[in-house]
C-alpha cells in the first residue's frame, strides 16, 4: 500500500522509536512510596517467613464445596494471569499455598 501511494506522488516518512525507559521498575516509581520515603526500605527482603497458622475457618459438617468458579475469565485473560503468577513464583515474590 505504501509503494502504491508513493508511486502516485504521495510523500512518505520513515521514523524509528527507541524506548529509553528502564527495564526494571523501581519501588520509587510508585506514587505512595515517593510521598513517604522514610516508611519504605530501599531493598525489600522478600516474602515473610513461613509461620504457624494463626487462624482457621470453621466448616459446616457435610457442606459441599461450591462447584462454580468464583470469577469468570476469558481464556486469554486466564492465560495471562497464569503467566504472571508463574513469573512471580519464579522470582520468589509469592509462594504456593500450603493449606491443608
N, C-alpha and C positions, 0 to 999 in steps of 0.2 A: 504494500500500500504506500509506503514511504517512497519507494522508487517511482511509482506512478505519479505521485504528487510532484516529485522533483522534476520528472520529465515534462510536466505541464507548466513548469516555470515557478513553482512554489519554492519558498526559501525553507531550508532545513537547518536545524541546530542540533549539536551533539553536546550533551552535558554529562558530567560524572559527579557522583556524590561520594564523599568519604566520611563515614561515621566516626567522629572523634570522641564519643562518649566512652568512659572507662567500661571495661568488660565486667568487672565485679562490683556490684553496688556496695556502698559503704553504709554503715549504720547511721551515719550523719546525713544521709540522703533523706531520711525520714523527718518530716517537719517537727514532730513532737520531740524527737531526740535533739534537734537543733535548739529548741526552746529551753530544754532542761539538760544541758550537757553534764552538769555535776551529778546527776542521778544515774546516768548510764555509764558503765565501764567502757574503756576503749576496746577491750577484747572480751568477747563473750566466751565463757569457759565451756559451753556446750550444754547438753540437756542435763537436768538434775539426776543425781544418782538414784539407783533403784532403792525404794523404801518399802517398808511393810505397808500393807493395806490399812488405811485409816478409816474406811467406811465400807458399808456393804448395802446391798439392795435386798430388801425382804421380798421374796417371791411368793405368790399365791400358789399353794399346792394344787396340782392338776391343771394349772393355766397353760394354754397353748401359746407358743410364740406367734407373733404377727407374721403372716405369710406374704405380706405386701412390702415392697421396697419403700422406705420412708420418703425418699426423694426420687422422682423420675428424672432421668437424664438421657439426653440424646447419645447415641453410640459414640459420636465424635467427642462430645464433652467427657464421657466416661473414660475414653482412651487417654485424653489429655490429663484428666485427674490422676489416672493410674500412673502415667509417665512422670508427673510432678511428684507423686508420692514416692515412687521408686528413686527418683533423684534425691529427695530429702532423706530417704533411708540410707542411700549410699554415702551422702555427705555427713551423716551422723546427727542431723538436726531432729530427727524423730526416730522412734524405735517401734517394733511390732508390739501389739497388745499382748499381755500375758494373763488376761482374765481367765479364770477357771471355766 
